[in-house]
Amino acid sequence: MRTGIRLVAVLAVAYVVARLLFAAVPQKPLAITHVTIIDVTGGPELGDQTVIVSGDSISTIGRSGSVQIPAHAQLVDGRGKFLIPGLWDMHTHIAGISADPAWAKNTLIPLLVANGITGIRDMGGDLDALESWRREIENGTLTGPQVIAAGPMLLPARRPGAPPAPADPAVLRVGTPEESRLAVDNLQKRGADFIKIIELSREDYFSVAQESKKDGIPFVGHIPSGVTAAEASNAGQKSVEHIIYSSLAFDCSAEGEQLRQKRREAADKRDAQAEADITDEANRTFSTEKAAALWRIFQKNGTWVTPTLFSIWVNAHRLEESPDDPQLAYVPASLRKEWAPAKNPTQDDRDTAAWWQRQFANDRKLTSEMHGAGIRLLAGSDSLDRYDFVGTSLHRELQMLVSAGLTPLEAIQTATLNPAEFLASVNSGKIAAGYRADMVLLDGDPTKEIRNTEKIAAVFLRGKFLGRAELDAMLSKAGSAAAAVPGPVGDSK
């Protein structure tokens, strides 16, 4: 038995030494030759360029033939291809809501990388799981994107008499100003990068705002129903998440105050149909003057907006969802069953889809209005919501932003340059010497056709080259991991 213990100890030490030696070996230099670089700052495309990557950073960029390629460098032929910075999904959930950390690590993280997403802002999930994955990604034992995380989302305490809910590490409930302040303090101490609000009372919301300012940690999220967008912006909310869920239509309505009061009365009566009708009325009473006044406040305060148009589009097209969608291969059987579209839609189903279609149209209109007013936008998918698939949904979001009036380059900026500025990341967001070597090699020019962001030939993650074969292998493993997730007792796959 002692011999066995000694053997285990020796093997453990050997493993640690091997890891240290592996980490100490310099990464082989990379040379991407004859590639066209997309300048996301708005400059002209740079054709026939060579990009040298040393370690996890870009060391040199220059005209092919004029740049000295290091000896023994790994060569990547970029002829006919286009290089953009790695993409950021600024609103995703990979460790909470629909994404169970028990299977998400092996399923969702590979999907992100394979779709050119080299950074994410996780907007509500199990902070312990996210921190663990982040450490593994940073030390090189897990191939994954850079992770910025909120941890659990702040929600109001449950009403007295409400049935108890199962423990959820993605949610933190607060019911008093003191609890709200303590939540901010505790999340910061646990390593959260920011605070995410879903819905709070006015008193609790402003307690979070004050404590976040005192602690020097950003707070973002939905604007609660009892708070106006102007108040949220003036309180320091750094980003507004979603348009409909933050009630921006009410802030842009000529009858906004009256309609808010009517909605509160309907909510007190739990009259969902009345609330839906009142939201339609807010859309119909749009005021150019009210909207312009709000945009000026957003600009003055540096308030960003993440529209998440695609997630609303999915709701609007819920009757068109296919049980044969190939992306379902990356979704565990239990979720596929939960998401199954109605086989025989009722009139209520059709009315609901039509209501979401109206909300999508209004969200797209307000996105266009904000963009025209110079409000800074961020690309976010809100995956993993129903039929809002991790990875591919960010590309659909970029397409939706173009449909709202952004140029393809401006849409790309919402997932590259803008996230870097929002996160105050001084060495990411564009392709330049000294910048982090997170890049995506494309088979088509995305500034000519935004759908070309999906034509991924390779991904460079912290300087590591992942060619099409490696990316396909990651997708295959992600599908296998999803298929292996056990379903509920009695549920057959």
For each residue, the residues with C-beta under 8 A, 3 or more apart:
1: 4 5
2: 5 6
3: 6 7
4: 1 7 8
5: 1 2 8 9
6: 2 3 9 10
7: 3 4 10 11
8: 4 5 11 12
9: 5 6 12 13
10: 6 7 13 14
11: 7 8 14 15
12: 8 9 15 16
13: 9 10 16 17
14: 10 11 17 18
15: 11 12 18 19
16: 12 13 19 20
17: 13 14 20 21
18: 14 15 21 22
19: 15 16 22 23 141
20: 16 17 23 24
21: 17 18 24 25
22: 18 19 25
23: 19 20 139 140
24: 20 21
25: 21 22
26: 55
27: 54 55 56 463 464
28: 72 73 74
29: 52 53 54 59 70 72 73 74
30: 51 52 53 73 74 76 437 460 463 465
31: 50 51 52 53 67 69 70 73 74 75 76
32: 35 50 51 53 76 78 83 441
33: 50 64 69 75 76 77 78 79
34: 48 49 50 64 77 78 79
35: 32 48 49 50 51 78 79 81 82 83 441
36: 45 46 47 48 49 78 81 82 83 445
37: 45 46 49 51 61 82 83 431
38: 45 82 83 84 409 412 431 445 446 447
39: 42 43 44 45 46 430 431
40: 84 85 409 412 413 416 417 429 430 431
41: 417 430
42: 39 409
43: 39 46
44: 39
45: 36 37 38 39 82 445 447
46: 36 37 39 43 49 61
47: 36
48: 34 35 36 63 64
49: 34 35 36 37 46 61 62 63 64 78 83
50: 31 32 33 34 35 60 61 62 63 64 65 67 69
51: 30 31 32 35 37 58 60 61 78 83 431 439
52: 29 30 31 58 59 60 61 67 69 70 73
53: 29 30 31 32 57 58 59 437 460 463
54: 27 29 57 59 70 463
55: 26 27 437 463
56: 27 436 437 462 463
57: 53 54 427 434 435 436 437 463
58: 51 52 53 61 431 432 433 434 435 436 437
59: 29 52 53 54 433 434
60: 50 51 52 67 433
61: 37 46 49 50 51 52 58 67 431 432 433
62: 49 50 66 67
63: 48 49 50 66 67
64: 33 34 48 49 50 67
65: 50
66: 62 63
67: 31 50 52 60 61 62 63 64
68:
69: 31 33 50 52 73 75
70: 29 31 52 54 73
71:
72: 28 29
73: 28 29 30 31 52 69 70
74: 28 29 30 31 465
75: 31 33 69
76: 30 31 32 33 441 458 465
77: 33 34
78: 32 33 34 35 36 49 51 81 83 441
79: 33 34 35
80: 443
81: 35 36 78 441 442 443 457
82: 35 36 37 38 45 441 442 443 444 445 446 452
83: 32 35 36 37 38 49 51 78 431 439 440 441 442
84: 38 40 87 412 416 431 439 440 442 446 453
85: 40 416 417 428 429 430 431 435 438 439 440
86: 116 117 118 119 145 416 428 438 439 440 459 460 461
87: 84 115 116 117 118 119 379 394 415 416 440 453
88: 117 118 119 120 121 379 415 416 419 420
89: 92 112 117 119 120 121 379 380 381 383 394 415
90: 120 121 239 306 378 379 380 414 415 419 422
91: 121 123 241 306 308 378 380 381 382
92: 89 120 121 122 123 380 381 382 383 384 390
93: 96 97 98 99 122 123 124 125 170 382 383 384 385
94: 99 104 108 109 112 120 122 125 130 384 390
95: 99 101 104 122 125 126 129 130 133 170
96: 93 99 101 124 125 126 152 168 169 170 171
97: 93 124 125 170 384 385
98: 93 335 384 385 386
99: 93 94 95 96 104 108 125 384 390
100: 103 104 332
101: 95 96 104 105 125 126 129
102: 485
103: 100 106 107 332 481 482 485
104: 94 95 99 100 101 107 108 109 129
105: 101 108 109 129 133 142
106: 103 109 110 477 478 481
107: 103 104 110 111 330 332 478 481 482 485
108: 94 99 104 105 111 112 330 384 390 478
109: 94 104 105 106 112 113 133 142 143 144 145
110: 106 107 113 114 143 144 474 475 477 478 481
111: 107 108 114 115 330 389 390 391 474 475 478
112: 89 94 108 109 115 117 120 144 145 390 391
113: 109 110 116 117 118 143 144 145 459 461 466 471 474
114: 110 111 391 456 459 471 472 474 475 478
115: 87 111 112 391 392 394 395 454 456
116: 86 87 113 440 453 456 459
117: 86 87 88 89 112 113 120 145 391 394
118: 86 87 88 113 145 146 438 439 440 459 461
119: 86 87 88 89 145 146 147 148 419 428 438
120: 88 89 90 92 94 112 117 145 146 147 148
121: 88 89 90 91 92 148 149 380 419 423
122: 92 93 94 95 125 130 147 148 149 150
123: 91 92 93 150 153 196 220 221 241 380 382
124: 93 96 97 150 151 152 153 170 171 196 198
125: 93 94 95 96 97 99 101 122 129 130 149 150 151 152 169 170
126: 95 96 101 129 130 151 152 169 170
127: 130 131 149 150 151 152 169 187 190 191 192
128: 131 132 169
129: 95 101 104 105 125 126 132 133 169
130: 94 95 122 125 126 127 133 134 147 149 151
131: 127 128 134 135 149 190 191
132: 128 129 135 136
133: 95 105 109 129 130 136 137 142 144 147
134: 130 131 137 138 147 149
135: 131 132 138 139
136: 132 133 139 141 142 144
137: 133 134 140 142 143 144 145 146 147
138: 134 135
139: 23 135 136
140: 23 137
141: 19 136
142: 105 109 133 136 137
143: 109 110 113 137 461 464 466 474
144: 109 110 112 113 133 136 137 147
145: 86 109 112 113 117 118 119 120 137 461
146: 118 119 120 137 438
147: 119 120 122 130 133 134 137 144
148: 119 120 121 122 193 194 423
149: 121 122 125 127 130 131 134 192 193
150: 122 123 124 125 127 153 187 192 193 194 195 196 220
151: 124 125 126 127 130 172 187 190 191 192 196
152: 96 124 125 126 127 168 169 170 171 172 187
153: 123 124 150 170 171 172 196 197 198 221
154: 172 173 174 180 183 195 196 197 198 200 208 221
155: 171 172 173 174 198 199 200
156: 173 174 175 199 200 201 204
157: 173 174 175 179
158: 162 164 165 173
159: 162
160:
161:
162: 158 159
163:
164: 158
165: 158 168
166:
167:
168: 96 152 165 171
169: 96 125 126 127 128 129 152
170: 93 95 96 97 124 125 126 152 153
171: 96 124 152 153 155 168
172: 151 152 153 154 155 183 187
173: 154 155 156 157 158
174: 154 155 156 157 179 180 183 200 204
175: 156 157 179 204
176: 179 180 204
177: 180 181 203 204 207
178: 181 182 207
179: 157 174 175 176 182 183 204
180: 154 174 176 177 183 184 200 204 205 207 208 211
181: 177 178 184 185 207 208 210 211
182: 178 179 185 186
183: 154 172 174 179 180 186 187 195 208
184: 180 181 187 188 195 208 211 212 215 217 219
185: 181 182 188 189 211 215
186: 182 183 189 190
187: 127 150 151 152 172 183 184 190 192 195 217
188: 184 185 192 215 217
189: 185 186
190: 127 131 151 186 187
191: 127 131 151
192: 127 149 150 151 187 188 195 217
193: 148 149 150 217 218
194: 148 150 217 218 219 220 238
195: 150 154 183 184 187 192 208 212 217 218 219 220 221
196: 123 124 150 151 153 154 219 220 221 241
197: 153 154 200 205 208 219 220 221 222 224 237
198: 124 153 154 155 221 222
199: 155 156 222 224 225
200: 154 155 156 174 180 197 204 205 208 224
201: 156 204 205 224 226
202: 205 206 224 226 227
203: 177 206 207
204: 156 174 175 176 177 179 180 200 201 207 208
205: 180 197 200 201 202 208 209 224 226 227 232 235
206: 202 203 209 210 235
207: 177 178 180 181 203 204 210 211
208: 154 180 181 183 184 195 197 200 204 205 211 212 219
209: 205 206 212 213 219 235 236 237
210: 181 206 207 213 214
211: 180 181 184 185 207 208 214 215
212: 184 195 208 209 215 217 218 219 236
213: 209 210 216 236
214: 210 211
215: 184 185 188 211 212
216: 213
217: 184 187 188 192 193 194 195 212
218: 193 194 195 212 238
219: 184 194 195 196 197 208 209 212 236 237 238
220: 123 150 194 195 196 197 237 238 239 240 241
221: 123 153 154 195 196 197 198 237 239 241
222: 197 198 199 240 241 242 245 246
223: 227 228 229 232 237 240 246 247 248
224: 197 199 200 201 202 205 227
225: 199 247 260 263 264 267
226: 201 202 205 264
227: 202 205 223 224 231 232
228: 223 231 232 251
229: 223 232 233 240 246 247 248 251 294 297 298
230: 233 234 251 293 294 297
231: 227 228 234 235
232: 205 223 227 228 229 235 237 240 246 303
233: 229 230 237 240 297 298 301 303
234: 230 231 297 301
235: 205 206 209 231 232
236: 209 212 213 219 301
237: 197 209 219 220 221 223 232 233 240 303
238: 194 218 219 220 302 303 304 422
239: 90 220 221 303 304 305 306 378 422
240: 220 222 223 229 232 233 237 243 246 248 303 304 305 306
241: 91 123 196 220 221 222 245 246 306 308 380
242: 222 245 246 306 307 308 311 312 382
243: 240 246 248 249 305 307 308 312 362 363 366 367
244: 247 248 249 279 312 359 362 363
245: 222 241 242
246: 222 223 229 232 240 241 242 243
247: 223 225 229 244 250 251 260 282
248: 223 229 240 243 244 251 252 294 366
249: 243 244 252 253 279 282 283 286 362 366
250: 247 253 256 259 260 263 282
251: 228 229 230 247 248 256 290 291 294
252: 248 249 256 282 286 287 290 291 294 366 369
253: 249 250 256 259 281 282 283 285 286 287 290
254: 285 286 287 290
255: 258 259 281 282 285
256: 250 251 252 253 259 260 282 285 290
257: 260 261
258: 255 261 262
259: 250 253 255 256 262 263 278 281 282 285
260: 225 247 250 256 257 263 264
261: 257 258 264 265
262: 258 259 265 266 274 278
263: 225 250 259 260 266 267 275 278 279
264: 225 226 260 261 267 268
265: 261 262 268 269
266: 262 263 269 271 274 275 278
267: 225 263 264 270 271 275
268: 264 265
269: 265 266 274
270: 267
271: 266 267 274 275
272: 275 276
273: 276 277
274: 262 266 269 271 277 278
275: 263 266 267 271 272 278 279
276: 272 273 279 280 355
277: 273 274 280 281
278: 259 262 263 266 274 275 281 282
279: 244 249 263 275 276 282 283 359
280: 276 277 283 284 355 358
281: 253 255 259 277 278 284 285
282: 247 249 250 252 253 255 256 259 278 279 285
283: 249 253 279 280 286 358 359 362
284: 280 281
285: 253 254 255 256 259 281 282
286: 249 252 253 254 283 290 291 365
287: 252 253 254 290 291
288: 291 292
289: 292 293
290: 251 252 253 254 256 286 287 293 294
291: 251 252 286 287 288 294 295 366 369
292: 288 289 295 296 373
293: 230 289 290 296 297
294: 229 230 248 251 252 290 291 297 298
295: 291 292 298 299 369 370 373 374 375
296: 292 293 299 300 373
297: 229 230 233 234 293 294 300 301 303
298: 229 233 294 295 301 302 303 305 370 373 375
299: 295 296 302 303 373 374 375
300: 296 297
301: 233 234 236 297 298
302: 238 298 299 376
303: 232 233 237 238 239 240 297 298 299 375
304: 238 239 240 375 376 377 378 418 422
305: 239 240 243 298 367 370 375 376 377 378
306: 90 91 239 240 241 242 377 378 379 380
307: 242 243 363 366 367 370 377 380 400 401 404
308: 91 241 242 243 311 312 380 381 382 397
309: 312 313 360 363 364 367 397 400 401 403 404
310: 313 314 381 382 388 393 396 397 399 400
311: 242 308 314 315 381 382 383 385 388 393
312: 242 243 244 308 309 315 316 356 359 360 363
313: 309 310 316 317 360 396 400
314: 310 311 317 318 321 385 386 387 388
315: 311 312 318 353 356 359 360
316: 312 313 353 356 357 359 360
317: 313 314 320 321 353 357
318: 314 315 321 341 349 352 353 356 386 387
319: 341 342 345 349 350 353
320: 317
321: 314 317 318 325 339 341 387
322: 325 341
323: 328 336 340 341
324: 328
325: 321 322 328 387
326: 329
327: 330 331 389 392
328: 323 324 325 331 336
329: 326 479 482 483
330: 107 108 111 327 389 390 475 478 479 482
331: 327 328 335 336 339 384 389 482
332: 100 103 107 335 336 482 483 485 487
333: 336 337 483 485 487 491 493
334: 337 338 485 487 488 491
335: 98 331 332 338 339
336: 323 328 331 332 333 339 340
337: 333 334 340 487 491
338: 334 335 386
339: 321 331 335 336 386 387
340: 323 336 337
341: 318 319 321 322 323
342: 319 345 346 349
343:
344:
345: 319 342 349 350 353
346: 342 349 350
347: 350 351
348: 351 352
349: 318 319 342 345 346 352 353
350: 319 345 346 347 353 354
351: 347 348 354 355
352: 318 348 349 355 356
353: 315 316 317 318 319 345 349 350 356 357
354: 350 351 357 358
355: 276 280 351 352 358 359
356: 312 315 316 318 352 353 359 360
357: 316 317 353 354 360 361
358: 280 283 354 355 361 362
359: 244 279 283 312 315 316 355 356 362 363
360: 309 312 313 315 316 356 357 363 364
361: 357 358 364 365
362: 243 244 249 283 358 359 365 366
363: 243 244 307 309 312 359 360 366 367
364: 309 360 361 367 368 400 403 404
365: 286 361 362 368 369 404
366: 243 248 249 252 291 307 362 363 369 370
367: 243 305 307 309 363 364 370 371 377 401 404 405
368: 364 365 371 372 404 405
369: 252 291 295 365 366 372 373
370: 295 298 305 307 366 367 373 375 377
371: 367 368 374 375 377 404 405 406 410
372: 368 369 405
373: 292 295 296 298 299 369 370
374: 295 299 371
375: 295 298 299 303 304 305 370 371
376: 302 304 305 418 421 422
377: 304 305 306 307 367 370 371 401 406 414 418
378: 90 91 239 304 305 306 414 415 418 419 422
379: 87 88 89 90 306 394 397 398 401 411 414 415 418 419
380: 89 90 91 92 121 123 241 306 307 308 394 397
381: 89 91 92 308 310 311 388 390 393 394 396 397
382: 91 92 93 123 242 308 310 311 385 388 393
383: 89 92 93 311 388 389 390 391 393 394
384: 92 93 94 97 98 99 108 331 388 389 390
385: 93 97 98 311 314 382 388
386: 98 314 318 338 339
387: 314 318 321 325 339
388: 310 311 314 381 382 383 384 385 393
389: 111 327 330 331 383 384 392 393
390: 92 94 99 108 111 112 330 381 383 384 393
391: 111 112 114 115 117 383 394
392: 115 327 389 395 396 454
393: 310 311 381 382 383 388 389 390 396 397
394: 87 89 115 117 379 380 381 383 391 397 398 415
395: 115 392 398 399 451 453 454
396: 310 313 381 392 393 399 400
397: 308 309 310 379 380 381 393 394 400 401
398: 379 394 395 401 402 411 412 414 415 450 453
399: 310 395 396 402 403 411 450 451
400: 307 309 310 313 364 396 397 403 404
401: 307 309 367 377 379 397 398 404 406 410 411 414
402: 398 399 405 406 407 408 411 450
403: 309 364 399 400
404: 307 309 364 365 367 368 371 400 401
405: 367 368 371 372 402
406: 371 377 401 402 410 411 414
407: 402 410 411 447
408: 402 411 412 446 447 448 449 450
409: 38 40 42 412 413 447
410: 371 401 406 407 413 414
411: 379 398 399 401 402 406 407 408 414 415 450
412: 38 40 84 398 408 409 415 416 446 447 450 453
413: 40 409 410 416 417 418
414: 90 377 378 379 398 401 406 410 411 418 419
415: 87 88 89 90 378 379 394 398 411 412 418 419
416: 40 84 85 86 87 88 412 413 419 420 429 430
417: 40 41 85 413 420 421 429 430
418: 304 376 377 378 379 413 414 415 421 422 429
419: 88 90 119 121 378 379 414 415 416 422 423 425 429
420: 88 416 417 423 425 426 428 429 430
421: 376 417 418 424 429
422: 90 238 239 304 376 378 418 419
423: 121 148 419 420
424: 421
425: 419 420 428 429
426: 420
427: 57 434 435 436
428: 85 86 119 420 425 435 436 438
429: 40 85 416 417 418 419 420 421 425 435
430: 39 40 41 85 416 417 420 435
431: 37 38 39 40 51 58 61 83 84 85 435 439
432: 58 61 435
433: 58 59 60 61
434: 57 58 59 427
435: 57 58 85 427 428 429 430 431 432
436: 56 57 58 427 428 462
437: 30 53 55 56 57 58 460 462 463
438: 85 86 118 119 146 428 460 461 462
439: 51 83 84 85 86 118 431 459 460
440: 83 84 85 86 87 116 118 453 456 458 459 460
441: 32 35 76 78 81 82 83 456 457 458 459 460
442: 81 82 83 84 445 446 452 453 455 456 457
443: 80 81 82 452 455 456 457
444: 82 448 449 451 452 455
445: 36 38 45 82 442 448 449 452
446: 38 82 84 408 412 442 449 450 452 453
447: 38 45 407 408 409 412
448: 408 444 445 452
449: 408 444 445 446 452
450: 398 399 402 408 411 412 446 453
451: 395 399 444 454 455
452: 82 442 443 444 445 446 448 449 455
453: 84 87 116 395 398 412 440 442 446 450 456
454: 115 392 395 451
455: 442 443 444 451 452
456: 114 115 116 440 441 442 443 453 459 468 471
457: 81 441 442 443 467 468
458: 76 440 441 465 466 467 468 471
459: 86 113 114 116 118 439 440 441 456 466 471
460: 30 53 86 437 438 439 440 441 463 464 465 466
461: 86 113 118 143 145 438 464 466
462: 56 436 437 438
463: 27 30 53 54 55 56 57 437 460
464: 27 143 460 461
465: 30 74 76 458 460
466: 113 143 458 459 460 461 470 471 474
467: 457 458 470 471
468: 456 457 458 471 472
469: 472 473
470: 466 467 473 474
471: 113 114 456 458 459 466 467 468 474 475
472: 114 468 469 475 476
473: 469 470 476 477
474: 110 111 113 114 143 466 470 471 477 478
475: 110 111 114 330 471 472 478 479
476: 472 473 479 480
477: 106 110 473 474 480 481
478: 106 107 108 110 111 114 330 474 475 481 482
479: 329 330 475 476 482 483
480: 476 477 483 484
481: 103 106 107 110 477 478 484 485
482: 103 107 329 330 331 332 478 479 485
483: 329 332 333 479 480 493
484: 480 481
485: 102 103 107 332 333 334 481 482
486:
487: 332 333 334 337 491 492 493
488: 334 491
489:
490:
491: 333 334 337 487 488
492: 487
493: 333 483 487
